[in-house]
């Protein structure tokens, strides 16, 4: 048996075996109880494929139940024939070619191309076989990445379709054995990664990128060892884990929490985030996945997943009575977004009936874990340049609390923690005891975009107003990560719809203060349902794919899409020399005066521009001389500046 498939053989051997022998070999490796319908489906597939004896070349190779990377599922049949990889997805008894089935088959082909090393330079043709359908679609057209549009067959013409396609392609033959054993380089979305971890996959199995990044598993192992040593030596420890946007900080935290998610575990851990949409989406995605895998109700699955991932505010409020939390390890995602003393005190006094509360959120959270008499462990996941809300303390809030109240805690971090991206000038760790610097606590490679490792650097220069460096990096992205710009919203939507294939996600993003985008039909103040937007299907009008509901920086931080349409309003406008910071209040634009307020706006655009995994288009309105809140001059220089950064225009 192939490591990748339940059945693997040369086409010649397959044709010489009986259907019973083939099905017996497939069934032997099936881990679940086999229903009669599954055996019947395999029988239909084998019988349909027996007509492949008509092919001119019988030296091909065939696989049943072939493992597809990233998705963690199996394609019904893979056929390697004359240098072409055919991905065959059977829908036995189906009388039509349904869009969901076409997207599934196409998705398998795309994931092979992107995440299976041996398939990167191969021609791949997805074929949907609906056995009761009357018509066929056999015209093969390849996209730029050599993945064809899905073909449709009812099975009766399969050999002719495959032979004609192979002749048209005229590809060079290759060794199927070498191809199948080449490595998988999966780069899952955070939702897929969380589901895989919760399903007991290892972090190293889902975290390999094209850059060969092994940092995630190294960081996870380092943290697990430090937790273990803290328990044995009865120490109180805080670890700061830094990383570039999309490097996998959240994934590291989820991995630790998942490995110690049992309440009886003596290193019991919890993953905490103040990012409401992220928590809601991950909890629901895990519940859906768990209910399917374990045949349990979604309500019961949701109850369990809500313990694994919690909202940090729930954790905080439950500790107001002075109780000791059951968790010995607390993992704070996006810890730089914890509230400063002013914001935390204002909220707790007015909303939680705590008139004497006068602490920053970091100070209180450390205090809560410090209630453990023997040992405790905090992992603070820190992203640079991601504070987007008023009152967010940043890293300084944590450092001040350690310095002033908890200097006896051991501190671990990497050298990168001291860089300007994570701390403001003048802040240092000199007065904090037990500083331990470990290189492995920094994640340096972005995994969000498997096609463009340099995207975060490009966005950094764009937001900073540095067109020269942005342009230089954009040239390295072209071909791998499309960057386009347009003044026409309809064209922008057409672009993302054209780019998005199979089950790839797409959506509209905009700044939460992009109020005047309303004139273009983009409503940033609408009520937003993150679960429906991120998790619902392509046919649901509430889902991101419909390009109707818009998500802001608050909705998408920590999450991602394959293709993004970023609508850019006049709140962050370029004047030809530098960016200006504006806020729309009431009926007019007002300048942002405080440096903190300006930083939040810059970070909002930084978040919006780093959500795409495969490419994005920016929409800049043309404005109107008849509307003083949308004058053309508010937008024209921004458009020109972004073009100078390397965004290509849609004609």
Residue pairs with C-beta under 8 A, 6 or more apart in sequence:
1 7
1 8
1 25
1 29
2 8
2 63
2 66
2 180
3 180
3 181
4 63
4 66
4 67
4 180
4 181
5 63
5 64
5 65
5 66
5 67
5 74
5 78
5 180
6 25
6 26
6 28
6 29
6 30
6 64
6 65
6 74
7 22
7 25
7 26
7 29
7 62
7 63
7 64
7 65
8 61
8 62
8 63
8 64
8 180
9 17
9 61
9 62
10 58
10 59
10 60
10 61
10 62
11 52
11 55
11 58
11 59
11 60
11 61
11 62
11 79
11 81
12 58
12 59
14 22
14 49
14 52
14 62
15 50
15 52
15 53
15 58
19 43
19 46
19 47
19 50
22 42
22 46
22 64
23 39
23 42
23 43
23 46
26 42
26 64
26 65
27 34
27 39
27 42
29 65
30 38
30 65
40 92
41 90
41 92
42 64
44 90
44 92
44 131
45 64
45 76
45 77
45 88
45 90
45 92
48 90
48 129
48 131
48 155
48 158
49 62
49 77
49 79
49 88
49 158
51 158
51 159
52 62
52 79
52 158
52 159
52 162
53 159
54 159
54 160
54 163
55 81
55 159
55 162
55 163
56 163
57 81
57 82
60 79
60 80
60 81
60 82
60 176
61 79
61 80
61 176
61 177
61 180
62 77
62 78
62 79
62 80
63 77
63 78
63 79
63 180
64 76
64 77
65 74
65 75
65 76
66 74
66 75
66 77
66 78
67 73
67 74
68 74
68 75
68 108
68 111
68 112
69 111
69 112
69 115
69 116
69 184
69 185
69 186
70 111
70 114
70 115
70 186
70 187
70 188
70 192
70 206
71 107
71 108
71 111
71 192
72 192
72 196
72 199
72 201
73 108
75 87
75 88
75 89
75 108
76 88
76 89
76 90
77 86
77 87
77 88
77 89
77 90
78 85
78 86
78 87
78 88
79 85
79 86
79 88
79 162
80 86
80 174
80 176
80 179
81 162
81 166
82 166
82 167
82 169
82 171
82 173
83 122
83 123
83 166
83 169
83 171
83 172
83 173
83 174
84 122
84 123
84 124
84 125
84 165
84 166
84 169
84 171
85 109
85 112
85 119
85 122
85 123
85 124
85 125
85 179
86 124
86 125
86 126
86 127
86 162
86 165
87 105
87 108
87 109
87 112
87 124
87 125
87 126
87 127
88 127
88 129
89 101
89 104
89 105
89 108
89 126
89 127
89 128
89 129
90 129
90 131
90 155
91 98
91 101
91 128
91 129
91 130
91 131
92 131
93 131
93 132
94 101
94 130
94 131
94 132
94 133
95 130
95 132
95 133
95 134
96 130
96 133
97 128
97 130
97 133
97 137
97 152
98 130
99 538
99 539
100 537
100 538
101 128
101 130
102 128
102 150
102 152
103 502
103 503
103 538
104 502
104 503
105 126
105 127
105 128
105 150
105 502
106 126
106 147
106 149
106 150
106 501
106 502
106 503
107 502
107 503
107 504
108 126
109 124
109 125
109 126
109 147
109 148
109 150
109 502
110 147
110 501
110 502
110 504
112 119
112 124
113 119
113 120
113 122
113 124
113 145
113 146
113 147
114 187
114 450
115 184
115 185
115 186
115 187
115 450
116 182
116 184
116 185
117 182
117 183
117 184
117 185
118 178
118 179
118 180
118 181
118 182
119 179
119 182
121 146
122 146
122 171
122 174
122 179
123 142
123 146
123 148
123 169
123 171
124 146
124 147
124 148
125 140
125 147
125 148
125 151
125 165
125 169
126 147
126 148
126 150
126 151
127 150
127 151
127 152
127 153
127 158
127 161
127 162
128 150
128 151
128 152
128 153
129 153
129 154
129 155
129 158
130 152
130 153
130 154
131 154
131 155
132 154
133 152
133 154
134 154
135 152
135 154
136 152
136 153
136 154
136 157
136 161
137 150
137 151
137 152
138 151
138 152
138 153
138 157
138 161
138 164
138 165
139 151
140 148
140 149
140 151
140 164
140 165
140 168
140 169
141 148
141 149
142 148
142 149
142 169
143 149
143 501
147 501
148 165
151 161
151 165
153 161
183 208
184 208
185 208
185 209
185 210
185 450
186 205
186 206
186 207
186 208
187 208
187 209
187 210
187 447
187 450
187 613
188 196
188 206
189 559
189 560
189 613
190 250
190 251
190 278
190 282
190 558
190 559
190 560
191 281
191 282
191 285
191 534
191 535
191 559
192 206
193 206
193 207
193 251
193 254
194 251
194 254
194 282
194 285
194 286
194 309
195 285
195 286
195 289
196 205
196 206
197 203
197 206
197 251
197 254
197 255
197 258
198 258
198 286
198 289
198 290
198 305
198 308
199 289
199 293
202 217
203 216
203 217
203 220
203 251
203 252
203 255
204 214
204 216
204 217
207 213
207 216
207 217
207 248
207 251
207 447
208 214
209 445
209 447
209 450
209 453
210 450
210 451
210 453
211 445
211 453
213 445
213 447
215 247
215 248
215 440
215 443
215 444
215 445
216 248
216 251
216 252
216 255
216 443
216 447
218 440
219 241
219 252
219 440
219 441
219 443
220 252
220 255
220 256
222 438
222 440
222 441
223 239
223 241
223 252
223 256
223 379
223 441
224 256
224 259
226 237
226 239
226 377
226 412
227 237
227 256
227 260
227 267
227 269
227 329
227 377
228 267
229 235
230 236
230 237
230 375
230 376
230 377
230 410
231 266
231 267
231 328
231 375
231 377
233 375
234 374
234 375
235 375
235 410
236 369
236 370
236 372
236 375
236 376
236 377
236 406
236 408
236 409
236 410
237 375
237 376
237 377
237 378
237 409
237 410
237 411
237 412
238 366
238 377
238 378
238 379
238 380
238 398
238 402
238 409
238 410
238 411
238 412
239 377
239 378
239 379
239 380
239 411
239 412
239 413
239 441
240 335
240 380
240 382
240 395
240 398
240 411
240 412
240 413
240 414
240 417
240 441
241 249
241 252
241 253
241 379
241 380
241 381
241 382
241 441
241 442
241 443
242 249
242 382
242 383
242 384
242 413
242 414
242 416
242 417
242 422
242 441
242 442
242 443
243 249
243 381
243 382
243 383
243 442
243 443
243 444
244 384
244 443
244 444
244 445
244 446
244 456
245 383
245 384
245 386
245 446
245 448
245 456
245 459
245 606
245 607
245 610
246 446
246 447
246 448
246 449
246 455
246 456
246 560
246 610
247 443
247 444
247 445
247 446
247 447
248 443
248 447
249 333
249 381
249 382
249 383
249 443
250 273
250 278
250 333
250 381
250 558
252 381
252 443
253 271
253 331
253 333
253 379
253 381
254 271
254 282
254 309
256 269
256 271
256 329
256 331
256 379
257 269
257 270
257 271
257 308
257 309
257 329
257 331
258 308
259 269
260 267
260 268
260 269
260 329
261 268
261 269
261 307
261 308
262 268
263 307
263 326
266 328
267 328
267 329
267 377
268 326
268 327
268 328
268 329
269 327
269 328
269 329
269 330
269 331
270 307
270 308
270 310
270 315
270 327
270 329
270 330
270 331
271 308
271 309
271 310
271 331
271 333
272 310
272 311
272 312
272 315
272 330
272 331
272 332
272 333
273 279
273 309
273 310
273 311
273 312
273 332
273 333
273 334
273 558
274 311
274 312
274 313
274 333
274 334
274 337
274 338
275 333
275 334
275 337
275 557
275 558
276 311
276 530
277 528
277 530
277 554
277 555
277 556
277 557
277 558
277 559
278 333
278 557
278 558
278 559
279 309
279 310
279 311
280 530
280 531
281 530
281 531
281 534
281 535
281 559
282 305
282 309
283 302
283 305
283 306
283 309
284 302
284 531
284 535
285 534
285 535
286 301
286 305
286 308
286 309
287 298
287 301
287 302
287 304
287 305
288 298
288 301
288 535
290 296
290 301
290 304
290 305
291 297
291 298
291 300
291 301
294 301
312 332
312 338
312 365
315 325
315 330
315 365
315 368
316 361
316 364
316 365
316 368
317 352
318 325
319 325
319 364
319 368
320 352
320 354
322 371
323 371
324 371
324 372
325 368
325 369
325 371
325 372
328 372
328 375
328 376
328 377
329 376
329 377
329 378
329 379
330 365
330 368
330 369
330 376
330 377
330 378
330 379
331 378
331 379
331 381
332 338
332 365
332 378
332 379
332 380
332 381
333 381
333 558
334 381
334 383
334 386
334 557
334 558
335 362
335 380
335 381
335 382
335 395
335 398
336 382
336 383
336 386
336 387
336 392
336 393
336 394
336 395
336 422
337 386
337 387
337 388
337 389
337 392
338 360
338 361
338 362
338 365
338 392
338 393
338 397
338 398
339 347
339 360
339 361
339 391
339 392
339 393
339 397
340 360
340 361
340 391
340 392
340 393
340 397
341 358
341 359
341 360
341 363
341 393
342 391
343 361
343 390
343 391
343 392
343 393
344 357
344 359
344 360
344 361
344 364
344 391
345 357
345 358
345 359
346 391
348 354
348 357
349 355
349 357
357 364
359 367
360 393
360 397
360 400
360 401
361 393
361 397
362 393
362 397
362 398
362 400
362 401
363 397
363 400
363 401
363 404
363 405
365 378
366 378
366 398
366 401
366 402
366 405
366 406
366 409
367 405
367 406
369 376
369 377
369 378
370 376
370 406
370 409
380 398
382 395
382 417
382 422
384 419
384 421
384 422
385 421
385 460
385 602
385 603
385 606
386 557
386 603
386 606
386 607
387 394
387 599
387 600
387 603
388 553
388 554
388 557
388 600
388 603
388 604
388 607
389 554
389 600
390 596
390 597
390 600
392 600
394 423
394 424
395 417
395 422
395 423
395 427
396 423
396 424
396 427
399 423
399 427
399 429
399 432
402 409
402 411
402 432
403 431
403 432
407 431
407 432
407 433
408 433
409 433
409 434
410 433
410 434
410 436
411 429
411 432
411 433
411 434
411 435
411 436
412 436
412 437
412 438
412 441
413 429
413 435
413 436
413 437
413 438
413 441
414 437
414 438
414 439
414 440
414 441
414 442
415 437
415 439
415 442
416 422
416 442
416 444
417 423
417 429
417 441
417 442
418 428
418 429
429 435
445 453
446 453
446 455
446 456
448 455
448 560
448 610
448 611
448 612
448 613
449 455
449 481
449 612
449 613
449 614
450 613
451 480
451 481
451 613
451 614
451 615
452 458
452 477
452 480
452 481
454 473
454 476
454 477
455 477
455 481
455 610
455 612
456 610
457 473
458 470
458 473
458 474
458 477
458 483
458 645
458 646
459 606
459 609
459 610
460 606
461 467
461 469
461 470
461 473
461 645
462 470
462 609
462 642
462 645
463 602
463 605
463 606
463 609
464 602
465 574
465 578
465 579
465 641
467 641
467 644
467 645
470 645
470 646
471 644
471 645
471 646
473 646
474 483
474 645
474 646
474 647
475 646
477 483
477 646
478 646
478 648
481 612
481 614
481 615
482 499
482 614
482 615
482 616
482 617
482 648
483 615
483 616
483 646
483 647
483 648
484 495
484 615
484 616
484 617
484 618
484 647
484 648
484 649
484 650
485 617
485 618
485 619
485 620
485 639
485 642
485 643
485 647
485 648
485 649
485 650
486 492
486 495
486 617
486 618
486 619
486 620
486 649
486 650
487 619
487 620
487 621
487 622
487 639
488 619
488 650
489 520
489 521
489 522
489 567
489 619
489 621
491 650
492 565
492 617
492 618
492 619
492 650
493 547
493 565
495 565
495 617
495 650
496 506
496 547
496 563
496 564
496 565
496 617
497 506
497 547
499 506
499 563
499 614
499 615
500 506
500 545
500 562
500 563
503 538
504 562
504 563
504 614
505 534
505 544
505 545
505 561
505 562
505 563
506 544
506 545
506 547
506 561
506 562
506 563
506 564
506 565
507 533
507 544
507 545
507 547
507 550
507 551
507 561
507 564
507 565
508 522
508 544
508 547
508 548
508 549
508 550
508 551
508 564
508 565
508 567
509 550
509 551
509 552
509 553
509 556
509 564
509 565
509 566
509 567
509 608
509 611
510 517
510 522
510 524
510 550
510 551
510 552
510 566
510 567
510 568
510 569
510 608
511 524
511 552
511 553
511 568
511 569
511 571
511 572
511 601
511 604
511 605
511 608
512 524
512 552
512 553
512 554
512 604
513 524
513 569
513 571
513 583
513 584
513 601
513 604
514 522
514 524
514 552
514 567
514 568
514 569
514 571
515 524
515 525
515 569
515 571
515 584
516 569
516 570
516 584
516 621
516 629
516 630
517 523
517 524
517 550
517 567
517 569
517 621
518 524
518 525
519 621
519 624
519 627
519 630
520 567
520 619
520 621
522 550
522 567
523 550
524 550
524 552
526 549
526 550
528 549
528 551
528 552
528 555
529 542
529 549
530 551
530 555
532 540
532 542
532 543
533 542
533 543
533 544
533 549
533 551
533 555
534 543
534 544
534 559
535 543
536 542
536 543
537 543
537 545
538 545
540 546
541 548
542 549
543 549
544 551
544 561
547 565
550 567
552 604
553 603
553 604
553 605
553 607
553 608
556 607
556 608
556 611
557 607
559 611
560 611
560 612
560 613
561 611
561 612
561 613
562 612
562 613
562 614
563 612
563 613
563 614
563 615
563 616
564 608
564 611
564 612
564 615
564 616
564 617
565 616
565 617
565 618
565 619
566 608
566 609
566 616
566 617
566 618
566 619
567 618
567 619
567 621
568 605
568 618
568 619
568 620
568 638
568 642
569 621
570 582
570 589
570 623
570 630
570 634
570 635
570 638
571 581
571 582
571 583
571 584
571 589
571 601
572 579
572 580
572 581
572 582
572 601
572 602
572 604
572 605
572 638
573 579
573 580
573 582
573 634
573 635
573 637
573 638
574 580
574 637
574 638
574 640
574 641
575 637
576 637
576 640
576 641
579 602
580 591
581 591
581 592
581 597
581 598
581 601
581 602
582 589
582 590
582 591
582 592
583 589
583 590
583 591
583 592
583 597
583 601
584 590
584 629
587 629
588 628
588 629
589 629
589 634
592 598
592 601
609 616
617 650
618 642
618 647
620 635
620 638
620 639
620 642
621 630
621 635
622 632
622 635
623 630
623 631
623 632
623 633
623 634
623 635
623 636
624 630
624 631
624 632
625 631
625 632
643 649
